[in-house]
Amino acid sequence: STELVLETWDLQCERNGREHRTAELGGQQLVVRRGQPFTITLRFSGRGYEEGVDKLAFNVETGPCPIETSGTRSHFAVTDFPEESSWSAVIQQQDGDSLSISLCSPPSARIGRYHLTLETSTGYQGSSCHLGDFVLLFNAWHPGEAVTSRQEGGQRQRSPHSAFFPPLHQFEDDILSICLKLLDTNPKFLRDQNRDCSRRNDPVYIGRVVSAMVNCNDEDRGVLAGRWDNCYDDGTSPMAWIGSVDILKRWQKFGCQPVKYGQCWVFAAVACTGESGRVPCPHPCRTGSRVSPPCPTQSLCFCRRKPLGLIAISSNDCLAIKLPAILLKSTHSSVVGKNISTKSVGRDSREDITHTYKYPEGSEKEREVFAKAEREQSSLREEDEGLHLRIKLSEGANNGCDFDVFAVITNNTDTERVCRLMLCARTASYNGSVGPQCGMKDLLNVTLEPWAEERVPLRILYEKYRESLTPDNIIKVVALLTEYQTGDVVVAVRDVYIQNPQIKIRVLGEPMQQRKLVAEISLVNPLGVPLNNCMFVVEGTGLTEGQQIKELEEPVEPQAEAKVRMDFVPHQAGLRKLMVDFESDKLMGVKGYRNVIIAPQPK
């Protein structure tokens, strides 16, 4: 027979993108998920493929030094049946000179950018043709995948906007390429390219690399520089970011130099871009049934941390990665880790996942874990002293307003108790440092009847906190109760978050793909002073081309409204989020968003 000559081919980017849930990730490139078949079409010139006469085989290669023994190269021929444990190719359909072939990677394949080559042979004649590149990703929907969630609802969480602020932008142009560049910039890759690429089949390993690269603590060309001192004049305040796209694009644009500045929630959002996991609060990023904590900056956090099984956390099996102190705090403190939350799947509401990380308080399992933690690291057991103290907050802790906090004292004994109560409020920062006092009360004689509860209010005045309130909007309230008879002391601490004003967003016009929309954005100045240098920053994946910035020419007087209009042309259909950030000299980091459903462009 004459030689089989390939004329054209089609990687079916659009069809495969839909089937692999990557349609918005790839743009014009093929992006598929491992363990799931994808289809390509070959068209031959002169004659079609003849079974038994012609032989077809494929080569896939990833990384700069592809080797079969490292799992970064595979050569496989067309067969009758797919092979689950290795790369395979099966003919799907033949129509004259056209041939559809289903390719499939094993669920354990290395992720990354691949080169795809076709080899054809007829007798002693043969040729090779490079068909193009494609990107292979983890597959949370595959039952054999290491990152698969146990619940279908959990699998659906790997979708856009599946985390708290800042939003994930894995579907923005260039972001996938930047994420792959981040992997190729990490020190492990630069030290040993073959070994690094060979380990990219393991989500735990990828989690470690991303967790290390999201910061620049190790001088490793990481994405973000961390800072906690409220001095951000030579960069961007961590409070001002409204998305990870701008951060990642800046990192790439300026030669992989760290972007200034980030704190824990910014690290978490950047670490999850492209991974599409959920971000529990306080820090960990959830991927399947594992936790990948991307907050590598504070004294109790570490620059490279192994993602943990949730059972290991709740059972305190954490010493291998030096986390007992964190565990003791998160499991048994009345302040830290009392509730652990993440964003609900498919909704913008909070989901309580405390039970996933901690056994129920007071349960036998919890007592066992606490005893185990005490054996492994000395700790003071919390004792019940008969007097209990907690701090409650009144409604209306709004920026620009006065509000009340209450010390609630409970006497769980059958005798009268006489105590001294000190209540103190100070402005505070995210890193724990405190500023000037903004409220104080010292009561020398508080009499508590048996089995009674007493509420003591402390008024916190705006005029006292307005000058020292940091962009973190935190006031730390401490209550100290001393019983005269025994000398026992009870302490309660609470961080009160001062609410910023609401940003109102109205979308004017019919939301349709490739049709101009107008967003009317407004905010009322709640403070007793004018706001200067006011600015709105707007961004939305599929809605805007990057960030849009609108500066106000005039100051915004007290109780006056700051209002702007912004035009944009949505280029992607479906559910989208329009994110807004407001900045000024006195009111910073005010966030708002609106969901917009964009109708597809009529055909």
Residue pairs with C-beta under 8 A, 6 or more apart in sequence:
1 47
1 50
1 53
1 54
1 122
1 123
2 46
2 47
2 122
3 120
3 122
3 125
3 127
4 44
4 47
4 49
4 50
4 54
4 120
4 121
4 122
5 44
5 45
5 46
5 127
6 42
6 43
6 44
6 45
6 118
6 120
6 127
6 129
7 43
7 44
7 45
7 97
8 43
9 40
9 41
9 42
9 43
9 118
9 129
9 131
10 40
10 41
10 43
11 30
11 40
11 116
11 131
11 132
11 134
12 30
12 38
12 39
12 40
12 41
13 26
13 28
13 29
13 30
13 31
14 23
15 39
16 22
16 30
16 31
16 32
16 38
16 39
17 23
17 24
17 25
17 26
17 30
17 31
19 36
19 38
20 31
20 32
20 33
20 36
20 38
20 139
21 33
21 141
21 158
21 159
22 31
22 32
22 33
22 137
24 160
24 171
24 542
24 572
25 31
25 135
25 137
25 170
25 171
25 176
26 135
26 176
27 173
29 133
29 134
29 135
30 38
30 132
30 133
30 134
30 135
31 134
31 135
31 137
31 176
32 38
32 105
32 134
32 135
32 136
32 137
33 136
33 137
33 138
33 139
33 141
33 142
34 105
34 106
34 107
34 108
34 109
34 111
34 136
34 137
34 138
34 139
34 142
34 145
35 104
35 105
35 106
35 107
35 109
35 139
35 142
35 144
35 145
36 104
36 139
36 141
36 142
37 82
37 102
37 103
37 104
38 102
38 103
38 104
39 92
39 100
39 101
39 102
39 103
40 100
40 101
40 103
40 131
41 98
41 99
41 100
41 101
42 49
42 98
42 99
42 101
42 118
43 97
43 98
43 99
44 97
44 99
45 97
46 97
47 97
48 94
48 96
48 97
48 98
48 99
49 56
49 91
49 94
49 99
51 91
53 122
54 120
54 121
54 122
55 77
55 78
55 120
55 121
55 122
56 77
56 78
56 89
56 101
56 118
56 119
56 120
57 75
57 76
57 77
57 78
57 89
57 118
57 119
57 121
58 75
58 76
58 77
58 87
58 89
58 103
58 116
58 117
58 118
58 119
59 73
59 74
59 75
59 115
59 116
59 117
59 119
60 73
60 74
60 87
60 105
60 114
60 115
60 116
60 117
61 72
61 73
61 114
61 115
61 117
62 72
62 73
62 110
62 112
62 113
62 114
62 115
62 136
62 197
62 200
63 72
63 110
63 112
63 193
63 194
63 197
64 193
64 197
65 72
65 193
65 194
65 197
66 72
66 73
66 197
67 73
67 194
67 198
68 74
68 75
70 194
70 195
70 197
70 198
71 108
71 109
71 110
71 198
71 201
72 110
72 194
72 197
72 198
74 86
74 87
76 86
76 87
76 88
76 89
77 89
78 89
78 90
78 91
78 101
79 88
79 89
79 90
80 90
81 88
81 90
82 88
82 90
82 102
82 104
84 106
84 107
84 144
85 106
85 108
86 106
87 103
87 104
87 105
87 106
87 109
88 103
88 104
89 101
89 102
89 103
89 104
90 101
90 102
90 104
91 99
91 100
91 101
91 102
92 100
92 101
92 102
93 99
93 100
94 100
105 136
107 139
107 142
107 144
107 145
108 144
108 201
109 136
109 201
110 136
110 197
110 198
110 200
110 201
111 136
111 137
111 138
111 200
111 201
111 206
112 135
112 136
112 180
112 183
112 197
112 200
113 133
113 134
113 135
113 180
114 133
114 134
114 135
114 136
115 130
115 133
116 130
116 131
116 132
116 133
116 134
117 128
117 129
117 130
117 131
118 128
118 129
118 131
119 126
119 127
119 128
120 126
120 127
120 128
120 129
121 127
135 176
135 180
138 145
138 146
138 147
138 203
138 206
139 145
139 147
139 148
140 147
140 148
140 149
140 155
140 158
140 288
141 148
141 155
142 148
146 202
146 203
146 204
146 288
147 203
147 287
147 288
147 290
148 155
148 288
149 155
149 157
149 288
149 289
150 289
153 345
154 288
154 345
156 345
156 346
157 276
157 277
157 278
157 345
157 346
158 276
158 277
159 276
159 346
160 167
160 168
160 170
160 171
160 276
160 541
160 575
161 167
161 168
161 575
161 577
162 168
162 276
162 277
162 278
162 343
162 345
163 268
163 269
163 272
163 277
163 278
163 279
163 342
163 343
164 265
164 269
164 279
164 281
164 342
164 343
165 242
165 265
165 269
165 591
166 241
166 242
166 243
166 244
166 265
166 266
166 269
166 579
167 242
167 243
167 244
167 269
167 541
167 577
167 579
167 593
168 244
168 269
168 272
168 273
168 276
169 175
169 243
169 244
169 245
169 273
169 541
170 176
170 179
170 273
170 274
170 275
170 276
171 541
171 542
171 572
172 245
172 541
174 249
174 252
175 245
175 248
175 273
175 274
176 274
178 248
178 249
178 251
178 252
179 248
179 273
179 274
181 252
181 256
182 210
182 213
182 223
183 189
183 196
183 200
183 206
183 209
185 213
185 221
185 256
186 196
186 209
186 212
186 213
186 220
187 212
187 218
187 220
188 195
188 196
188 209
189 196
189 197
196 209
199 205
200 206
203 287
203 288
203 290
203 307
204 290
204 306
204 307
206 275
207 287
207 290
207 292
207 306
207 307
208 304
208 305
208 306
208 307
210 271
210 275
210 292
210 294
211 271
211 292
211 293
211 294
211 296
211 303
211 304
211 305
212 218
212 220
212 222
212 296
212 303
212 304
213 220
213 221
213 222
213 223
214 222
214 223
214 224
214 267
214 270
214 271
214 294
214 296
215 222
215 223
215 224
215 225
215 226
215 258
215 262
215 267
215 296
215 297
215 303
216 222
216 223
216 224
216 225
216 258
217 226
217 296
217 297
217 303
218 303
221 256
221 257
221 258
222 258
223 247
223 248
223 251
223 258
223 259
223 270
224 247
224 258
224 259
224 260
224 261
224 262
224 266
224 267
224 270
225 235
225 258
225 259
225 260
225 261
225 262
226 261
226 262
226 263
226 267
226 297
227 235
227 238
227 260
227 261
227 262
227 263
228 263
228 429
228 430
228 431
229 431
230 429
230 470
230 471
232 238
232 260
232 261
234 260
235 259
235 260
235 261
236 259
236 260
236 261
237 261
237 471
237 588
237 589
238 261
238 262
238 263
238 265
238 266
239 471
239 472
239 588
239 589
240 537
240 581
240 583
240 588
240 589
241 247
241 262
241 266
241 269
241 581
242 537
242 539
242 547
242 579
242 580
242 581
242 591
243 269
243 539
243 541
243 579
244 269
244 270
244 273
245 273
245 539
245 541
245 546
246 539
246 546
246 547
247 259
247 262
247 266
247 270
248 270
248 273
249 546
250 259
251 257
251 258
251 259
262 270
263 297
263 430
264 282
264 283
264 295
264 297
264 298
265 279
267 294
267 295
267 296
267 297
268 279
268 283
268 285
268 294
268 295
269 279
270 294
271 285
271 292
271 294
272 278
272 279
272 285
272 294
275 285
275 287
277 285
277 286
277 287
277 292
278 285
278 286
278 342
278 343
278 345
279 285
279 286
279 342
279 343
280 286
280 291
280 340
280 341
280 342
280 353
280 357
281 340
281 341
281 342
282 295
282 330
282 336
282 337
282 340
283 293
283 294
283 295
283 301
284 291
284 292
284 293
284 294
284 295
284 308
285 291
285 292
285 293
285 294
286 292
286 342
286 353
287 307
289 309
289 310
290 307
290 308
290 309
290 310
291 307
291 308
291 309
291 310
291 313
291 357
292 305
292 307
293 301
293 305
293 307
293 308
295 301
296 302
296 303
296 304
296 305
298 431
300 325
300 326
300 329
301 326
302 321
302 322
305 321
305 323
306 320
306 321
308 318
308 321
308 323
310 356
310 357
311 317
312 318
313 327
313 357
313 358
314 331
314 356
314 357
314 358
314 359
314 365
314 369
315 369
315 372
316 324
316 327
316 331
316 369
316 372
316 373
316 376
318 324
318 326
318 327
319 376
324 373
324 376
324 377
325 377
327 373
328 373
328 377
328 379
329 336
329 337
330 336
330 337
330 340
330 357
330 358
331 337
331 358
331 366
331 369
331 370
331 373
332 370
332 373
332 379
332 382
334 492
335 493
335 494
337 357
337 358
338 354
339 352
339 354
340 352
340 353
340 354
340 356
340 357
340 358
341 350
341 351
341 352
341 353
341 354
342 350
342 351
342 353
343 349
343 350
343 351
344 350
344 351
345 351
348 595
358 366
359 365
359 366
359 369
360 366
373 379
374 381
384 412
385 488
385 490
386 411
386 412
386 413
386 417
387 409
387 410
387 411
387 412
387 413
387 417
387 419
387 448
387 481
387 483
387 488
387 490
388 409
388 410
388 412
388 490
389 407
389 408
389 409
389 410
389 479
389 481
389 490
389 491
389 492
390 407
390 408
390 492
390 494
391 405
391 406
391 407
391 408
391 477
391 479
391 492
391 493
391 494
392 405
392 406
392 408
392 455
393 403
393 404
393 405
393 406
393 494
393 496
394 403
394 404
394 405
394 406
395 403
396 403
397 403
397 496
397 497
397 498
397 499
398 498
398 499
398 501
398 526
399 469
399 473
399 498
399 499
399 500
399 501
399 526
399 527
399 587
400 462
400 466
400 501
400 526
400 527
400 528
401 462
401 526
402 459
402 460
402 461
402 462
403 459
403 460
404 457
404 458
404 459
404 460
405 423
405 425
405 439
405 457
405 458
405 460
405 477
405 494
405 496
406 455
406 456
406 457
406 458
407 421
407 423
407 455
407 456
407 458
407 479
407 481
407 492
408 453
408 454
408 455
409 419
409 421
409 446
409 448
409 453
409 454
409 455
409 456
409 481
410 452
410 453
411 417
411 448
411 449
411 450
411 451
411 452
411 453
411 454
412 451
413 450
413 451
414 450
414 451
415 450
416 447
416 448
416 449
416 450
417 447
417 448
417 483
417 485
418 445
418 446
418 447
418 448
418 483
418 484
418 485
419 446
419 448
419 481
419 482
419 483
419 484
420 442
420 443
420 444
420 445
420 446
420 481
420 482
420 484
421 441
421 442
421 443
421 446
421 456
421 479
421 480
421 481
422 441
422 442
422 443
422 479
422 480
422 482
423 439
423 440
423 441
423 442
423 456
423 458
423 477
423 478
423 479
423 480
424 437
424 439
424 440
424 441
424 477
424 478
424 480
425 437
425 438
425 439
425 440
425 458
425 460
425 465
425 475
425 476
425 477
425 478
425 496
426 434
426 435
426 436
426 437
426 438
426 475
426 476
426 478
427 434
427 435
427 436
427 438
427 465
427 468
427 469
427 470
427 474
427 475
427 476
428 434
428 435
428 470
428 472
428 474
428 475
428 476
428 495
429 435
429 470
429 472
429 474
430 470
430 472
430 474
434 476
435 468
435 470
436 468
437 464
438 460
438 461
438 464
438 465
438 468
438 475
439 458
439 459
439 460
439 461
439 464
439 477
440 458
441 456
441 458
443 456
446 454
446 456
446 481
448 454
458 477
460 475
462 528
463 528
465 475
465 498
466 527
466 528
466 529
469 475
469 498
471 588
471 589
473 497
473 498
473 499
473 500
474 495
474 496
474 497
474 498
475 495
475 496
475 498
476 493
476 494
476 495
476 496
477 493
477 494
477 495
477 496
478 491
478 492
478 493
479 491
479 492
479 493
480 489
480 490
480 491
481 489
481 490
481 491
481 492
482 488
482 489
483 489
483 490
500 587
500 589
500 590
500 591
501 523
501 524
501 525
501 526
501 587
501 590
502 523
502 592
503 521
503 522
503 523
503 580
503 582
503 590
503 591
503 592
504 521
504 522
504 523
504 592
505 519
505 520
505 521
505 578
505 580
505 592
505 593
505 594
506 519
506 520
506 521
507 517
507 518
507 519
507 520
507 578
507 594
507 596
508 517
508 518
508 519
508 520
509 515
509 516
509 517
509 518
510 599
511 517
511 570
511 596
511 597
511 598
511 599
512 570
512 598
512 599
512 600
512 601
513 570
513 571
513 572
513 573
513 598
513 599
513 600
513 601
514 569
514 570
514 571
514 601
515 569
515 570
515 601
516 567
516 568
516 569
517 543
517 567
517 568
517 569
517 570
517 596
518 565
518 566
518 567
519 538
519 565
519 566
519 568
519 578
519 594
520 563
520 564
520 565
521 536
521 538
521 563
521 564
521 565
521 566
521 580
521 592
522 561
522 562
522 563
522 564
523 561
523 562
523 563
523 582
523 590
523 592
524 559
524 560
524 561
524 562
525 531
525 556
525 557
525 558
525 559
525 560
525 561
525 562
525 587
526 559
527 558
527 586
527 587
528 558
529 558
529 586
530 555
530 556
530 557
530 558
531 555
531 556
531 562
531 584
531 585
531 586
531 587
532 555
532 584
532 585
532 586
533 551
533 583
533 584
533 585
534 551
534 552
534 555
534 556
534 562
534 582
534 583
534 584
535 549
535 550
535 551
535 552
535 582
535 583
535 584
536 549
536 550
536 552
536 562
536 564
536 566
536 580
536 581
536 582
537 547
537 548
537 549
537 580
537 581
537 582
537 583
538 544
538 547
538 548
538 549
538 550
538 566
538 568
538 578
538 579
538 580
539 546
539 547
539 548
539 578
539 579
540 568
540 576
540 577
540 578
540 579
540 596
541 572
541 576
541 577
542 570
542 571
542 572
542 573
542 574
542 576
542 598
543 568
543 570
543 571
543 572
543 576
543 578
543 596
543 598
544 568
544 578
545 568
545 571
548 566
548 568
550 564
550 566
552 562
552 564
556 562
556 584
562 582
570 576
570 596
570 598
572 598
573 598
573 599
573 600
573 601
574 597
574 598
575 595
575 596
575 597
575 598
576 595
576 596
576 597
576 598
577 593
577 594
577 595
577 596
578 593
578 594
578 595
578 596
579 591
579 592
579 593
580 591
580 592
580 593
580 594
581 589
581 590
581 591
582 590
582 591
582 592
583 589
583 590
